Structures are given as C-alpha cells and as structure tokens.
Amino acid sequence: QVQLVESGGGLVRAGGSLRLSCAASGSGFSINTMSWHRQTPGKQRELVALITGGGFIKYADAVRGRFTISRDNAKNTVYLQMNSLKPEDTAVYYCNTDRGVRSYWGQGTQVTVSL
C-alpha cells in the first residue's frame, strides 16, 4: 500500500514560482518512477514530468525549461520546482507512482496563476 500526499500549491502571479512536494509512504520509493500530472476542468489529466529510480527525467513540452522535477530518496519525497509560471499552468497537480499493475495518486494540490 502506498500513500501520496502533495503540498505546496497556492496562488501566484504570472512569472512567479512555486515548489510542490509529494511525500510517499510505503516501501520501494527509491526504485520506482515518480511523476507529476495536472488536470483542469473538462480536460484529461496530463503528464507534467517524471523521474525514474535511475534518475531519468522527462518533461512535457509545455513546461520544459521552466519546471524541474527532483527526488530525495532519504525523505521518500519528490518535488516539482515551477518557475516562470503562466496562467495556463493553472490546474490541480497530482503526484503518481505505480506498483506493478496498481497506480497510486495523491489527493492533488491546486495551483492558480493570475495575470
């Protein structure tokens, strides 16, 4: 069983920064891929960034160069540093990891970027 708890969302002006955190419980954190996704009303949830246990990183085109994903295996935590935020980054951000065929999601954290 894995539990994911996101934090760090909030309201920020365009051009500002936020850092999201996702704390994971359960075993096997260091060897598993962790990812951040986001969703706005009426749209499908989309991948923002992922980091594998071996350190491979992938970003969505929309955030590459502005967002940075990282992980601290000693703290079982994955981070998403978001810089140069834009209004179109407004969404609920979710943390995700898989264990075999089962996928785990956090409760989500709201990020709102104003003009």
C-alpha positions as CSV (number, residue, x, y, z in Angstrom):
1,Q,0.0,0.0,0.0
2,V,1.3,3.4,-1.0
3,Q,0.0,6.8,0.1
4,L,1.0,10.0,-1.6
5,V,0.4,13.5,0.0
6,E,1.0,16.6,-2.1
7,S,1.6,20.1,-0.7
8,G,2.9,23.4,-1.8
9,G,0.2,24.6,-4.2
10,G,-1.3,28.1,-4.0
11,L,-2.0,31.3,-5.7
12,V,0.9,33.1,-7.5
13,R,1.2,35.8,-10.1
14,A,2.4,35.1,-13.6
15,G,6.2,34.9,-13.6
16,G,6.3,33.7,-10.1
17,S,7.5,30.4,-8.6
18,L,6.1,27.5,-6.5
19,R,7.6,24.3,-5.2
20,L,5.3,21.3,-4.9
21,S,6.2,18.3,-2.7
22,C,4.9,14.8,-2.7
23,A,5.6,12.6,0.3
24,A,5.2,8.9,-0.2
25,S,4.6,6.2,2.4
26,G,5.3,2.5,1.9
27,S,8.4,0.7,0.6
28,G,10.3,0.8,-2.6
29,F,10.3,4.5,-3.1
30,S,13.8,4.8,-4.4
31,I,13.5,2.3,-7.2
32,N,10.2,3.4,-8.6
33,T,9.2,6.1,-11.1
34,M,7.5,9.2,-9.6
35,S,5.6,11.6,-11.7
36,W,3.6,14.8,-11.6
37,H,0.4,15.3,-13.6
38,R,-2.1,18.1,-13.8
39,Q,-5.7,18.5,-14.7
40,T,-8.1,21.4,-15.5
41,P,-11.9,21.1,-15.6
42,G,-13.1,19.4,-18.7
43,K,-9.7,18.2,-19.8
44,Q,-7.8,14.9,-19.4
45,R,-5.1,14.6,-16.8
46,E,-1.8,15.2,-18.5
47,L,1.8,14.3,-17.6
48,V,3.9,17.2,-16.5
49,A,7.2,15.4,-15.5
50,L,8.5,12.1,-14.4
51,I,11.7,10.8,-12.7
52,T,12.7,7.2,-12.7
53,G,14.5,5.4,-9.9
54,G,17.7,5.6,-12.0
55,G,17.3,9.4,-12.4
56,F,16.0,9.5,-16.0
57,I,13.8,12.6,-16.3
58,K,11.1,13.6,-18.9
59,Y,9.2,16.8,-19.2
60,A,6.1,17.8,-21.1
61,D,6.9,20.3,-23.9
62,A,4.8,22.9,-22.2
63,V,6.9,23.0,-19.1
64,R,10.4,22.1,-20.3
65,G,12.9,24.8,-19.2
66,R,10.6,26.2,-16.6
67,F,9.9,23.2,-14.3
68,T,12.3,20.9,-12.5
69,I,11.5,17.5,-11.0
70,S,13.7,16.0,-8.3
71,R,13.6,13.4,-5.6
72,D,15.0,12.9,-2.2
73,N,15.0,9.1,-1.6
74,A,16.1,9.6,2.1
75,K,12.8,11.5,2.6
76,N,10.6,9.5,0.3
77,T,9.7,12.8,-1.4
78,V,9.5,14.1,-4.9
79,Y,9.5,17.8,-5.8
80,L,8.4,19.9,-8.6
81,Q,10.0,23.3,-8.8
82,M,7.9,25.6,-11.0
83,N,9.4,28.8,-12.3
84,S,8.2,31.4,-14.7
85,L,4.6,30.3,-14.1
86,K,2.0,31.2,-16.6
87,P,-1.8,31.4,-16.3
88,E,-2.1,28.3,-18.4
89,D,-0.3,26.4,-15.7
90,T,-3.3,26.8,-13.5
91,A,-4.5,23.3,-12.6
92,V,-4.8,20.7,-9.9
93,Y,-1.4,18.9,-9.7
94,Y,-1.3,15.3,-8.8
95,C,1.6,13.0,-7.8
96,N,1.6,9.5,-9.1
97,T,3.5,6.2,-8.8
98,D,2.9,2.6,-9.8
99,R,3.5,-0.6,-8.1
100,G,3.1,-3.4,-10.6
101,V,-0.3,-3.1,-12.2
102,R,-1.6,-0.7,-9.5
103,S,-1.4,3.0,-9.9
104,Y,-1.4,5.4,-6.9
105,W,-2.5,9.0,-6.8
106,G,-2.3,11.8,-4.3
107,Q,-5.3,14.0,-3.4
108,G,-4.0,16.8,-5.6
109,T,-2.9,20.4,-4.9
110,Q,-4.4,23.4,-6.6
111,V,-2.0,25.8,-8.4
112,T,-3.6,29.1,-9.6
113,V,-1.5,31.6,-11.6
114,S,-3.0,35.0,-12.0
115,L,-2.2,37.7,-14.5
